[in-house]
């Protein structure tokens, strides 16, 4: 797990290829964690910590694959600039099957403006 989230060439400097490689490793790890026998004692705590970090890493990679730009601390070597059309939020969810979708802030803002006027 540490090897997928700590090195700067995976956690900061990214490409579609490196993100896809991390996605495959993380999905394989998640599959193994899901099939593991339940732990007991202190090992139960450790297994839950690994599972939570793995889940978070899977969500991060899913969002990073969807964002084809560099913004904030997300740097894509294959997309070095910002793209204003991607300035919105990305919503990630799921455990066994992770999904990432763009939230359409323009429609949300329009709906809020209409509701406030009426």
C-alpha positions in Angstrom: 0.0 0.0 0.0 2.7 2.4 1.0 4.5 1.9 -2.4 1.3 3.2 -4.2 0.7 6.3 -2.1 4.0 7.6 -0.8 6.4 8.0 -3.8 6.1 11.4 -5.4 6.0 9.9 -8.9 2.8 8.2 -7.9 1.2 10.6 -5.4 2.2 14.0 -7.0 3.7 13.6 -10.5 1.1 11.5 -12.3 0.2 10.3 -15.8 -2.7 8.2 -17.1 -0.3 5.2 -17.2 1.0 5.6 -13.7 -2.6 6.1 -12.3 -3.9 3.1 -14.2 -1.0 1.0 -12.9 -1.8 2.2 -9.3 -5.5 1.5 -9.8 -4.8 -2.1 -10.8 -2.5 -2.7 -7.8 -5.0 -1.1 -5.4 -7.9 -3.1 -6.8 -5.9 -6.3 -6.5 -5.0 -5.4 -2.9 -8.7 -4.6 -2.1 -9.7 -7.9 -3.6 -7.2 -9.7 -1.3 -8.3 -7.8 1.7 -12.0 -8.6 1.0 -11.2 -12.4 0.9 -8.9 -12.4 4.0 -10.1 -14.2 7.1 -11.3 -11.9 9.8 -8.5 -10.8 12.1 -8.6 -10.8 15.9 -7.0 -8.7 18.6 -4.5 -6.0 17.6 -4.4 -7.5 14.1 -8.1 -6.6 13.7 -7.2 -2.9 14.2 -4.3 -3.1 11.8 -6.4 -4.8 9.1 -9.0 -2.1 9.5 -6.4 0.6 9.1 -5.0 -1.0 6.0 -8.6 -1.4 4.6 -9.4 2.3 5.2 -6.2 3.6 3.7 -6.7 1.3 0.7 -10.2 2.5 0.2 -9.1 6.1 0.4 -6.3 5.5 -2.1 -8.7 3.8 -4.5 -11.0 6.9 -4.3 -8.1 9.3 -4.8 -6.9 7.4 -7.9 -10.4 7.2 -9.4 -10.8 11.0 -9.1 -7.3 11.6 -10.4 -8.0 9.5 -13.5 -11.1 11.6 -14.2 -9.3 14.9 -13.7 -7.2 15.4 -16.9 -5.5 18.6 -15.7 -3.0 19.9 -13.1 -4.6 21.8 -10.2 -3.7 22.3 -6.6 -1.5 19.4 -5.5 -2.6 17.2 -8.3 0.0 17.3 -11.1 -0.4 15.4 -14.3 2.8 15.2 -16.5 0.5 14.4 -19.5 -1.8 17.4 -18.7 0.4 20.1 -17.2 -2.0 23.0 -17.3 -5.3 23.9 -15.6 -8.5 23.4 -17.6 -11.3 25.7 -16.3 -14.0 23.4 -17.6 -12.8 21.0 -14.9 -13.0 23.4 -12.0 -15.9 21.6 -10.4 -16.0 18.8 -7.8 -15.6 15.1 -8.4 -17.7 12.8 -6.3 -16.3 9.3 -5.6 -18.1 6.5 -3.9 -18.2 2.8 -3.4 -16.2 0.1 -1.8 -16.4 -3.1 -3.9 -16.9 -1.0 -7.0 -15.5 2.5 -7.0 -17.1 5.2 -9.1 -16.1 8.8 -9.8 -18.3 11.3 -11.5 -18.1 15.1 -12.1 -20.7 17.2 -10.3 -22.3 19.7 -12.6 -21.9 22.9 -10.5 -23.3 25.1 -13.2 -26.7 23.3 -12.9 -26.5 23.3 -9.1 -25.7 27.1 -9.1 -28.6 27.8 -11.5 -31.0 25.8 -9.3 -29.9 27.7 -6.2 -30.2 31.0 -7.9 -33.7 30.2 -9.1 -34.7 29.0 -5.6 -33.4 32.1 -4.0 -35.3 34.4 -6.4 -38.6 32.7 -6.0 
